[in-house]
Amino acid sequence: GTGARAITPTTTMNEPAFDDPAGTWNKRFEGSGYLFGTEPNEYLRTHADRLRPGGRVLCVADGEGRNSVWLARRGMLVDAFDIAEVGVEKAKRLAAEADVNVHFEVADCDGWPWPVAAYDAIVAIFIQFADPAMRERLFARIAAALAPGGMLVLQGYTPQQLEFKTGGPPILSHLYTADMLRTAFGGLEIIELDEYVADLSEGNHHVGRSALVGMLARKP
């Protein structure tokens, strides 16, 4: 989640300082531990059997690699990127320890060279650093990068998360609703789209009662 270090004295809690996102995330990832643990996100784990075995998968902003490495262990061909070089280096170590290959790159969501109709699946887990304008660009690129029949697995926090304060940014405009996702991904066939409350235990930064939305969708 977004901690106090992301807030400058000239900003309010509703206007965080994301002027240096790479620096912010590099600082968060610099410890020896894994911020969100080394196990995959539970929503991804639950829905992974819907992904085509051996398929080509993209993990968007995958941080320290917990989801990409787990998918590679399941036999997927995985690409992953993150803005934080420190996080990507830790992800590479995690992949080496698991004896799997993941194609990691250091890039932000606007700078990464999005291919079109290239992926059998795209995994987007808690990509909530994006403000509404960036999110619109990002979601459009995700939809375009899916191959026909490709699956999107997405999880995020809903506005109710502002009450729980157990992870994610304390900024309403960065949070997701089911209606927002239904509109943003109107070109996909939505298989599952639910808002729900559950207990998370993902490292030290996604812990406790959480307000979540999960979506599984297919490119026609």
N, C-alpha and C positions, 0 to 999 in steps of 0.2 A: 504494500500500500504506500501511499504518499505520506511520508513522515514530515516532521517539522523542518528537516534540512532542506526540503524543497520550497519552503516559504521564506521570502525575504521580508525585511521590515517594511518595505513599501507596498506589500501586497496584502490582500485579505485572504481569508480561508476560501473564498470563492474565486480568487484570482491567483492561483499558484504560479510560482516562477518556474516555468518550463523552458527558460531561455537556453539552458544548457542540459538537455536531457541526457546526452551521452555522459557528461561529467557526473550528473546526479546518479545515474544507474551504475556507472563504474565504481563510484564510491560505495554504493549499497552492496555491490557484488564483491568488494575487495577482501572480505573476510574469508577464512578457510572453509566455513560451512556453506551450505546451500540455502539461500533465503527461503525458497519454497519447497525445499526437500529434493530428493532424488527420485521419488516415486511419481508416476504420471498423475495428471489431474483426474479426479474420480469420474467426471462426466465423460472424458475421453475414454477412460478405461471401460466404462459401462457400454459405450457405443462402438468400440473398436471392431467388434465382429461384423459391423455393417460395412467396413472398408474392404475393398478388393484385396485379397492376399497378394503380396508381392508388388502392389501398386506403387506409383510414384506419389509421394506425399510432400507437401510444404507445411512447415511449422513457422507461423508468423511470430516474430518477436519472441523467440523461445528462450531468452534469458540464458540460464545456466544449463539448459539442455535436457531437463527431465522428461519432457514429452517426446522430443525428437529421438533421443537415445532409446526410450522404451519402444517406440514404433519400429526403429531399426532392429531391435532385438526380436520383434515379431516378424521380421523378414521384409519390411517395407524398404523402398528406395527413398531415402529421406533427404530433402534440402531444408535448411533452417537458417534464419538470419536474426540478428539482434543488433541494436544500435551500440551496445556496450561491449567494447573489446575485452574487458575483464571477464564479463559473463561468457562470451564466446570461447575464451581460452579455457575456462572451467568446464564448459560443455564439451570441448574437445577432450579434456582429461576424462570426463565421465564416459565418453564414447570409447576411449582407449581402454579404460578399465573394464568395460562391458564387451570389448573385442568386437565392436561393430563400426561400420563406416557411415558417417553422416557428412554431407557436404555443407559445412558451415561457412557463413559469410558475415562480415561486419558491415551493416548497412541500416539506414532508417527506412521507414515504410515508403517514403517518397523517393528515396534514392536507389532502392533495390530495383533491378531490371526485370520487372514483372513480365513473364512470358504469357502468351495467350493460349488458352485451351490446352494446357500442358500437364495438369495434375489430376490424378485419380481421386485425390482427397486433399483438402486444406484444413489445417487445425489452427484455430484462433482462440486462445484461452486467455481471458482477462487482458485484452488489448485496450486498456482504458486510460492510457496516457493521451489518447487522441482526442483533441477538441472536435466540435461538430464538423468543421470544414475538413480537417484531416480525416476524420472518420468517414465522411462521404466519399472522399477519394479512395481511401483504403478499401472500403466495402465494394466499391465498383471494380477495383483491381482484383480483389479476391474472386468475385463472380466471374470476371473475364478470364481469370487464370485457370478455372476449372475446365477440364475436358468434359465433353458430353457424357453424362452418367456419373460424373465426379461428385463426391460427397463433401459437404462442409460440416465440420463439427465446431461449434462455437459456444463458449460460455462467458458470461459477464455478470457483473453486479447490477442490480436494479436500484432505483432511488431509495427504497426502504433500507438499503445498506448504510445510509447516512445515520440511521438510528443505531445500528449494530456496531459500527466502527471497528470491524474485525478484519479489515483489508480494503484495498482499493482507494482511489483518490476521493477526498471529501468535497467533490465538485459535482453538483447535480448534472451539469451539461455533459459530463463524461460518462454518465451511467446509461444503461440500456433498459428499454422496455420491450415487451413482446411486440407491441404495435410498431415501434421503431424498426425492429428487425424485419418484421413482415413487409413493411414498406421498402426498406433498403434492399432487401433481397427478393423483390417482387418477381424477378425473372427466374427464380429457382422454385422447385417443387418442395414445399415445406413438409417434411415427414413428421417432425416433432418440434414443438415450440411451447415451452412451459416456463412460467415464473413460479418459483417455489422458495421455501426456506429450508436450509439444511445446515448441519454442523460440518465445517471443514477442518481438516488437519493437514495442512500443506506447509511444511517447514515451520518457521517462526512468524511468518507474515500473513498467512491466510489461516487463521485459527479461530474456531468458535462459530457461534450462530451467524449465518450469512444469508443475505437476500440475493437470490440467484436467478438467472434466466439461462436456459439451455436451448440450443437449436441444432437440429439435424436436418439438412436440406440437400437436395440433389439437383444437379444441372441437367435440364432436359436434353 
